[in-house]
Each structure stands twice: as C-alpha cells, then as structure tokens.
Amino acid sequence: KQEVTQIPAALSVPEGENLVLNCSFTDSAIYNLQWFRQDPGKGLTSLLLIQSSQREQTSGRLNASLDKSSGRSTLYIAASQPGDSATYLCAVPHYGGSQGNLIFGKGTKLSVKP
Amino acid sequence: NAGVTQTPKFQVLKTGQSMTLQCAQDMNHNSMYWYRQDPGMGLRLIYYSASEGTTDKGEVPNGYNVSRLNKREFSLRLESAAPSQTSVYFCASSEAFVGNTEAFFGQGTRLTVV
C-alpha cells in the first residue's frame, strides 16, 4: 500500500532563507507527484506537477525534484517570504484500486518570520 | 476564472439531517472527486467520477452518495448526517483521471454535525 510521508511536520525560518521540504513515498511505481499549498481555512492550490519521467520542475522561486528509485521528492523554495507561510502537501496517484485516488502526505506547516 | 466552486462554504447540521454539497467546475474537465480532510488523517477520497455518467467509490464512501449531474457538476449527499461526518469537504477536478493530469481543488465546505 502506497504511503506518503512528509518530514518535518512544521518548519520555521527567517525571511530570505532558502529551504527544502521533503516528501517520501513507499511505492516507487508512481505516475507523477504533485505539490500543493494550503492556506489556513482555504482549499488546496496546485504548485507543481512533476511527471515520473522528469527529474525537476520549476515555477518561479519553486523547484521540485523527483527521485523515483529512492522514493523521494523535494520542494525547494528560494529566498523565502512571509507570504510563503502555509501548509505544503505532496500527493501521488494510487493505482490498482480506485483510479483518481490521490494519496496525500500530512503536510509540512511552514512559517516564514519577517 | 472561477475553477472549482463549492457551495455552501459552511454548514451546521443536526444528527440525522440530510444535505447536499454542490460542486461545479468551468475547466471542461472530465474527472471530478470528493475528498474529506480531517486532523491527523489528511485528505481521503470519498467518491470520484472518472467521466460524465460514471461514479465510483473511493477510500471512505460509507454514509455518502454522489451524482454526476452533467460534465460540470458533481454533488455529494449526506442522507443522515452523523457527528463522524464533521469534516472539511473538498471537491476537485482534473482533465482526465488524476494519474495523468493536474488536480484542481475548490475552497472547501466546512461541515459540523452536532
């Protein structure tokens, strides 16, 4: 059964710092991996989708990497800002059971201090 | 650019009452999903509709029914609400089933059953 883990559960950094969020998954046979951002009391905003054939995907100050063989993905945030404070979730699709079932990690709550 | 719209945003129900959560997307997506988010449990799939005219159970379907009214709309019904159904409900859509394409989420419905 696919399991997705995100460590740490919470992270606090000063503004301007570069940081890395980690996501690991137990079954390396994934189709893709998606990173989301969730602000308190809000929905999920898609940040990056990285296909299994890709190693990296970039959007602005965000860079996601994927290493299928080791079951890991990282989300790199450059020059962090207070507006980056949110919970970051990673998710992979589940196969073999319900199609369309995204398996989510429990998220990393990021706080960027001014 | 509305994306995925959910109504209502908040709802309080008494045990045994029924209600329907509405979801509509304007991105011409084929697939739609209902998730619930609970503290410590993360996001879990309730039901999904891979394409118009089809619906399937997800991980936690008990106590719920769904209707794919047309390509745009996918509703979730609680026939007899229970306190265990207190949660935040998210509707999502994707161009195809999630394994192929990016998923987009609504802002959520916060439901309390007393």
Contacts between the chains, C-beta under 8 A, distances in Angstrom:
chain1	res1	chain2	res2	distance
A	31	B	99	4.3
A	31	B	100	7.2
A	32	B	99	7.1
A	32	B	100	8.0
A	34	B	102	6.5
A	34	B	103	6.6
A	36	B	105	7.5
A	41	B	110	7.9
A	42	B	107	6.1
A	42	B	108	7.2
A	43	B	4	7.9
A	43	B	90	6.1
A	43	B	105	4.6
A	43	B	106	5.5
A	43	B	107	4.2
A	43	B	108	5.0
A	44	B	90	6.9
A	44	B	92	7.9
A	44	B	105	4.1
A	45	B	105	7.5
A	46	B	102	5.5
A	46	B	103	6.7
A	46	B	104	6.1
A	46	B	105	7.6
A	49	B	101	7.7
A	49	B	102	4.6
A	89	B	43	7.6
A	91	B	43	7.8
A	91	B	103	7.9
A	93	B	97	7.9
A	93	B	98	5.0
A	93	B	99	4.0
A	95	B	99	6.7
A	98	B	45	6.3
A	98	B	48	6.6
A	98	B	56	6.2
A	98	B	57	7.0
A	98	B	58	5.1
A	98	B	59	7.0
A	99	B	48	7.5
A	99	B	50	6.1
A	99	B	56	7.6
A	99	B	97	4.7
A	99	B	98	7.6
A	99	B	99	6.8
A	100	B	31	5.8
A	100	B	33	5.9
A	100	B	45	7.3
A	100	B	48	4.4
A	100	B	50	6.2
A	100	B	58	8.0
A	100	B	94	7.5
A	100	B	97	4.5
A	100	B	98	4.5
A	100	B	99	7.3
A	101	B	45	4.7
A	101	B	48	7.3
A	101	B	58	5.9
A	101	B	59	6.6
A	101	B	98	7.4
A	102	B	33	7.9
A	102	B	35	7.9
A	102	B	43	7.3
A	102	B	45	7.0
A	102	B	98	5.5
A	102	B	103	6.3
A	104	B	42	4.8
A	104	B	43	4.4
A	105	B	42	7.0
A	106	B	40	7.6
A	106	B	42	4.9
A	107	B	42	7.5
